[in-house]
Structures are given as structure tokens and as C-alpha cells.
């Protein structure tokens, strides 16, 4: 069955990993990192990439703790690209303030704001903002319910337990259209069902293993939306990668930086360090998109056809990487990979 590439969005995601100076190989300052991320977003816009999504983290290796602020900066220097998050940790935030901030970005960008809500795979924000991790699930359940009410744009009356109570409250600034909302899902069936309940589109974080294992999640989303009487939106996905002129160069960068990033996370979560064998598997059969433009394009086209997703976001810059290599990945993605994927899908 031929996939209609015209309906597919191609995005870029960054968690805000602090890059390294090309010459000194030392980490950029946080201020430099943030300014470079704005430059990366400008480049993505110039290349015609559909979406850029910024992660929210509160850790030493990442510079983006307030993605909506960076998106506001991008709103003034870009023209067409959708400005999103990946993700906004709603559980440890105030739904009212999240709505107000993204309504503001939406106005500044002429309707290009997108908020992707998530429970948070990193949990540093919970104690940082005074929340108890024992309430991890309950916090998100209540806050997404409130956020859904706020999306109507009408005055809201709400009785809160983990959130504030509201009495006929109207939020400002008012948006010209309903705010674009997605839900990021890392592999929890409950998260799929929750997104379906509210009729939100789903983005799957596929960061390891064979992508085909997520087919049951897509099927669950489709069945659940029908049962809830909600629209079944196209499902999207994001995965890590590195693009360079040759497979060998891309693999060298990925082994040095992507492995470092995954091993650090793994050490905190009880995962074994990345082996050469596992690394090779993730590139050939798993969820790393590492290689020359042709290699990466072939693999992206294959996963789009396998899963039937309508949005693919390429997570770049994991582990920091040299700034020039980050720019090169973005350039090759926009100039060569995305057009080639579209060709391959037409041929399919």
C-alpha cells in the first residue's frame, strides 16, 4: 500500500543537550547553547522542515528548562515552522500558566505554537517545583483534565485537588484558534488510552528496539478513540539519529555522543552500558537513524511504511556533539533526507 507522503510531517527534536565548541571541544555556556538552538531552529525553518520540538529538562547536561521561552524567541525569527515542545512536563507545571504561555507563543508566531504534554520520563522537576513523586499518575490525570477544559476558550469552573479551583475564570490572551495539543507517549498503554479519551493526537517516543513493537500501541489508540467517540488522529513518532556525509562518520559521532547520553541515563535507571553489538543492532534494525542521507532516508521511509505514522521527528544533538556536526545533521536532513524519503514513499 502506497503511503501518501504529502500528509506526512517531518520534524526535528532537541532535548537541549549542551553542544561543544568546534575548536576547543569544551562545552558551550548555557547562554551560548540557547542562542545556538535558536540558530538551529532558524536553519530548520529555512530548509522547509515542518516542526521543531524542544524538550524540557532541569539537568546539568541540558540548557532548555523553559522551552516556551525559546519558542517565543524562535517565533520572531522564523516564518513557517511549527514551534512545539517534546515534552512539556504538565505533571509538575500549572495548567493555567502552560495554557497562557503557549497562547502567547501562538500569538507571537501567528498560530504556529504546539504544546506536547507528557508525564515526564525525567523526574527532577517534581521536587524542584514542590510535587511528590508518589502522586506521579494522579497529578497528570487531574492536570490534563483541567488543561482540556481550558482549551475550550470559554470561562472555566473547576474544583481542584492537586490543582487550584476556578470559578468562571476566563484566560488571556485568547487564541485565534484552538491551541494545537499533542501527547507524548513513551510506552504506557494507560497513556495511550488517556490521550484517546480527550481526543489528543499521540507522538510515540521510540528510542530503542525494533519500531514494529509499537504497532499494538497504534492499534490501541485507534480502537480507544472510536470507543470514546473521539477523532482518530494520525500517530507520530520520534527517534534519535545522526546524519553525516558517510555512514562511517555518522556512526563515529553517534558512538561518541549518543552512547554517552544513553549510558548516562541508563546508569540512573539500571540499564546496562551500550555495547558495540547493541549499537550496531539499533542502527541496522532498531531505533537509531544513523548514517549518510541515503541510509537514513531508507530507514525512515521503511519505518513510516511499517507503522503508518504521519509524522516523523528526528531527535538530533544527543550527548551534545560538536556544534558544526549538529548544524550538518540539520542541513542534510532538510536538504537530502526529507526529499529522498518523499521519493521513496512515492515509489512504495
C-alpha positions as CSV (number, residue, x, y, z in Angstrom):
1,X,0.0,0.0,0.0
2,X,1.5,3.3,-1.0
3,X,1.9,5.9,1.8
4,X,0.8,9.4,0.9
5,X,3.9,11.4,1.7
6,X,2.0,14.7,1.3
7,X,0.2,14.1,4.6
8,X,3.4,13.3,6.5
9,X,5.2,15.9,8.6
10,X,8.9,15.9,9.1
11,X,10.2,17.4,12.3
12,X,13.4,17.9,14.4
13,X,13.5,17.5,18.1
14,X,16.2,18.5,20.6
15,X,16.3,17.9,24.3
16,X,18.6,21.0,24.6
17,X,21.8,19.0,25.0
18,X,24.7,21.5,25.5
19,X,26.9,21.3,22.4
20,X,30.7,21.5,22.3
21,X,32.9,24.2,20.7
22,X,34.1,23.1,17.3
23,X,37.7,24.2,18.1
24,X,38.2,23.9,21.8
25,X,36.0,20.8,22.3
26,X,34.8,22.4,25.5
27,X,31.1,22.7,26.4
28,X,29.3,25.8,25.3
29,X,28.0,28.0,28.1
30,X,24.3,27.7,28.7
31,X,23.7,31.1,27.2
32,X,25.7,30.1,24.1
33,X,23.8,26.8,23.9
34,X,20.4,28.6,24.0
35,X,21.5,31.0,21.3
36,X,22.7,28.2,19.1
37,X,19.4,26.3,19.5
38,X,17.7,29.4,18.1
39,X,20.1,29.4,15.2
40,X,19.3,25.7,14.7
41,X,15.6,26.5,14.6
42,X,16.1,29.3,12.1
43,X,18.1,26.9,9.8
44,X,15.3,24.3,10.1
45,X,12.7,26.9,9.1
46,X,14.8,28.0,6.1
47,X,15.2,24.4,5.0
48,X,11.4,23.9,5.0
49,X,11.3,21.4,7.9
50,X,7.8,21.2,9.2
51,X,8.2,21.1,13.0
52,X,10.8,21.8,15.7
53,X,10.1,20.5,19.2
54,X,12.1,21.4,22.3
55,X,12.4,19.2,25.4
56,X,12.0,20.4,28.9
57,X,14.8,19.3,31.3
58,X,16.2,20.5,34.6
59,X,19.6,18.8,34.5
60,X,23.3,19.8,34.0
61,X,23.7,18.4,30.5
62,X,20.6,20.3,29.1
63,X,20.2,24.0,28.6
64,X,16.4,24.2,27.9
65,X,14.4,24.3,31.2
66,X,11.8,26.7,29.7
67,X,11.1,25.6,26.2
68,X,8.2,28.1,25.6
69,X,10.7,31.0,26.2
70,X,13.0,29.6,23.5
71,X,10.0,29.1,21.2
72,X,9.0,32.7,21.8
73,X,12.4,33.7,20.6
74,X,12.0,31.5,17.5
75,X,8.6,32.9,16.8
76,X,10.2,36.2,15.9
77,X,12.9,34.9,13.6
78,X,11.0,32.1,11.8
79,X,8.2,32.1,9.3
80,X,6.6,28.7,8.7
81,X,7.9,26.0,11.0
82,X,5.6,24.7,13.8
83,X,7.0,25.6,17.2
84,X,6.4,22.8,19.7
85,X,7.7,21.0,22.7
86,X,8.8,17.5,23.3
87,X,7.6,17.4,26.0
88,X,6.1,20.0,28.4
89,X,6.0,18.2,31.8
90,X,2.5,19.1,32.7
91,X,2.5,17.0,35.9
92,X,4.9,19.5,37.6
93,X,3.5,22.6,36.0
94,X,0.4,24.7,36.4
95,X,-2.1,24.0,33.5
96,X,-3.3,27.6,33.6
97,X,0.2,29.0,33.2
98,X,1.0,26.4,30.5
99,X,-2.1,27.5,28.6
100,X,-1.3,31.2,28.9
101,X,2.4,30.7,27.9
102,X,1.5,28.8,24.8
103,X,-1.3,31.1,23.9
104,X,1.3,33.8,24.0
105,X,3.7,31.9,21.7
106,X,0.8,31.1,19.4
107,X,0.1,34.8,19.0
108,X,3.7,35.7,18.5
109,X,4.2,33.0,15.9
110,X,0.9,33.7,14.0
111,X,-0.7,30.4,15.1
112,X,2.3,28.1,14.9
113,X,2.6,27.0,18.6
114,X,2.2,23.4,19.6
115,X,2.3,22.0,23.1
116,X,3.1,18.4,23.6
117,X,2.1,17.2,27.1
118,X,3.8,14.5,28.9
119,X,4.2,13.0,32.4
120,X,8.0,13.3,32.2
121,X,10.5,10.5,31.8
122,X,12.9,12.6,33.9
123,X,11.6,13.5,37.3
124,X,13.8,16.3,38.5
125,X,11.0,18.8,38.0
126,X,8.8,17.2,40.7
127,X,10.8,18.1,43.8
128,X,12.1,21.3,42.1
129,X,8.6,22.6,42.0
130,X,7.3,21.1,45.2
131,X,5.5,18.0,43.9
132,X,5.5,14.5,45.4
133,X,6.6,11.7,43.1
134,X,4.1,9.4,44.9
135,X,1.4,11.4,43.1
136,X,3.0,10.9,39.7
137,X,0.0,9.5,38.0
138,X,-2.7,11.4,39.8
139,X,-1.0,14.7,39.1
140,X,-1.1,14.1,35.3
141,X,-4.6,12.8,35.4
142,X,-6.0,15.9,37.0
143,X,-3.9,18.4,35.2
144,X,-4.6,17.1,31.7
145,X,-8.3,17.1,32.6
146,X,-8.1,20.7,33.6
147,X,-6.0,21.6,30.6
148,X,-8.6,20.0,28.3
149,X,-11.3,22.3,29.9
150,X,-9.1,25.3,29.3
151,X,-8.8,24.5,25.6
152,X,-12.4,25.4,25.0
153,X,-11.5,29.1,25.4
154,X,-14.6,29.6,27.4
155,X,-14.9,30.6,31.1
156,X,-13.9,27.6,33.3
157,X,-15.3,26.5,36.7
158,X,-13.2,23.7,38.2
159,X,-12.8,22.0,41.6
160,X,-9.2,21.1,42.1
161,X,-7.4,18.6,44.4
162,X,-3.8,18.8,43.1
163,X,-4.7,21.9,41.1
164,X,-6.3,25.2,42.0
165,X,-10.1,25.6,42.0
166,X,-11.6,28.1,39.5
167,X,-14.9,29.9,39.4
168,X,-16.0,31.1,36.0
169,X,-12.4,32.1,35.1
170,X,-11.6,33.3,31.6
171,X,-7.9,33.0,30.4
172,X,-6.0,35.5,28.4
173,X,-4.6,36.1,25.8
174,X,-7.4,34.4,23.8
175,X,-6.2,32.4,20.9
176,X,-7.5,32.8,17.3
177,X,-8.0,29.1,17.0
178,X,-7.9,26.1,19.4
179,X,-4.4,25.6,20.7
180,X,-2.5,22.7,19.0
181,X,-2.0,20.0,21.6
182,X,-0.3,16.6,21.3
183,X,0.5,13.9,24.0
184,X,3.9,12.3,24.1
185,X,3.9,8.6,25.0
186,X,6.9,6.5,25.9
187,X,5.3,3.1,26.0
188,X,2.5,3.1,28.5
189,X,-0.9,1.7,27.4
190,X,-2.6,3.9,30.0
191,X,-1.1,7.0,28.4
192,X,-2.4,5.9,25.0
193,X,-5.9,5.5,26.4
194,X,-5.8,8.8,28.3
195,X,-4.8,10.6,25.1
196,X,-7.6,8.9,23.2
197,X,-10.1,9.8,25.9
198,X,-9.5,13.5,25.3
199,X,-9.1,13.2,21.5
200,X,-5.5,14.3,21.5
201,X,-3.0,13.2,18.9
202,X,-0.2,10.9,20.0
203,X,3.5,11.1,19.5
204,X,5.4,7.9,20.3
205,X,8.9,8.2,21.7
206,X,10.7,5.2,20.1
207,X,14.2,5.4,21.5
208,X,15.3,1.7,21.4
209,X,14.4,-1.7,20.0
210,X,12.5,-2.6,16.9
211,X,9.9,0.0,16.0
212,X,7.4,-2.6,14.9
213,X,6.8,-3.4,18.6
214,X,4.8,-0.2,18.8
215,X,2.2,-1.4,16.3
216,X,-0.1,-2.6,19.2
217,X,0.0,0.9,20.7
218,X,-1.1,2.4,17.4
219,X,-3.9,-0.2,17.2
220,X,-4.9,0.5,20.8
221,X,-5.1,4.3,20.1
222,X,-7.3,3.7,17.1
223,X,-9.6,1.4,18.9
224,X,-9.8,3.6,22.0
225,X,-10.6,6.8,20.2
226,X,-13.5,5.0,18.5
227,X,-14.8,3.7,21.8
228,X,-14.6,7.2,23.3
229,X,-16.3,8.7,20.3
230,X,-13.2,10.9,19.6
231,X,-11.5,11.6,16.3
232,X,-8.7,9.2,15.4
233,X,-5.7,11.5,14.6
234,X,-2.7,10.3,12.7
235,X,0.1,9.0,15.0
236,X,3.6,10.4,15.0
237,X,6.9,9.2,16.3
238,X,10.4,10.5,17.2
239,X,13.7,8.7,17.3
240,X,17.4,9.6,17.8
241,X,19.9,9.9,15.0
242,X,23.0,11.4,13.4
243,X,23.4,12.3,9.8
244,X,26.8,12.9,8.1
245,X,28.3,12.6,4.6
246,X,29.2,9.0,5.2
247,X,27.9,6.1,7.3
248,X,31.3,5.8,9.0
249,X,31.4,9.4,10.0
250,X,27.8,9.4,11.4
251,X,28.5,6.2,13.3
252,X,31.6,7.6,14.8
253,X,29.7,10.7,16.1
254,X,26.8,8.6,17.3
255,X,29.1,6.2,19.2
256,X,30.9,9.0,20.9
257,X,27.9,11.2,21.9
258,X,24.7,9.2,21.6
259,X,26.2,6.3,23.5
260,X,27.4,8.7,26.2
261,X,23.9,10.2,26.6
262,X,22.2,6.8,26.7
263,X,24.7,5.3,29.1
264,X,24.3,8.2,31.5
265,X,20.5,7.8,31.5
266,X,21.0,4.0,31.7
267,X,23.2,4.3,34.8
268,X,20.4,6.1,36.6
269,X,17.7,3.6,35.5
270,X,19.6,0.3,35.8
271,X,20.3,-0.3,32.1
272,X,23.5,-2.0,31.0
273,X,26.0,0.2,29.1
274,X,25.7,0.3,25.4
275,X,27.8,-2.4,23.7
276,X,29.1,-2.3,20.1
277,X,26.7,-5.2,19.3
278,X,23.7,-3.4,20.7
279,X,24.8,-0.1,18.9
280,X,25.0,-1.9,15.6
281,X,21.6,-3.6,16.1
282,X,20.0,-0.2,16.9
283,X,21.4,1.2,13.6
284,X,20.5,-1.7,11.4
285,X,17.2,-3.0,13.0
286,X,16.4,-0.8,15.9
287,X,15.6,2.9,16.5
288,X,18.8,4.8,15.7
289,X,18.8,6.6,12.4
290,X,22.5,7.0,11.9
291,X,24.3,7.2,8.6
292,X,24.6,9.0,5.3
293,X,21.5,10.8,3.9
294,X,20.6,7.8,1.8
295,X,21.0,5.3,4.6
296,X,18.9,7.4,7.0
297,X,16.2,8.2,4.3
298,X,15.8,4.5,3.5
299,X,15.3,3.6,7.2
300,X,12.9,6.5,7.8
301,X,10.8,5.5,4.8
302,X,10.7,1.9,6.0
303,X,9.5,2.8,9.5
304,X,6.9,5.2,8.1
305,X,5.5,2.4,5.9
306,X,5.8,-0.2,8.7
307,X,4.0,1.8,11.4
308,X,1.8,4.0,9.1
309,X,2.8,7.1,11.1
310,X,2.1,10.5,9.6
311,X,4.8,12.5,11.4
312,X,8.5,11.6,11.9
313,X,10.6,13.7,14.2
314,X,14.4,13.3,14.1
315,X,16.0,13.8,17.5
316,X,19.4,15.4,16.9
317,X,22.2,16.5,19.1
318,X,22.1,13.8,21.7
319,X,25.1,13.9,24.1
320,X,25.9,17.5,23.0
321,X,28.0,16.9,19.9
322,X,30.2,19.5,18.1
323,X,28.1,22.4,17.1
324,X,29.2,22.0,13.4
325,X,28.0,18.4,13.4
326,X,24.6,19.4,14.8
327,X,24.2,22.0,12.0
328,X,25.4,19.4,9.5
329,X,22.7,16.9,10.6
330,X,20.0,19.6,10.3
331,X,21.3,20.6,6.8
332,X,21.4,17.1,5.5
333,X,18.0,16.2,7.0
334,X,16.3,19.2,5.3
335,X,18.2,19.2,2.0
336,X,18.6,15.5,1.3
337,X,16.9,13.1,3.7
338,X,13.3,14.5,3.7
339,X,13.1,14.9,-0.1
340,X,14.5,11.4,-0.5
341,X,12.1,9.9,1.9
342,X,9.2,11.5,0.0
343,X,10.6,10.0,-3.2
344,X,10.9,6.5,-1.6
345,X,7.3,6.7,-0.3
346,X,6.0,7.6,-3.8
347,X,7.9,4.6,-5.2
348,X,6.4,2.4,-2.5
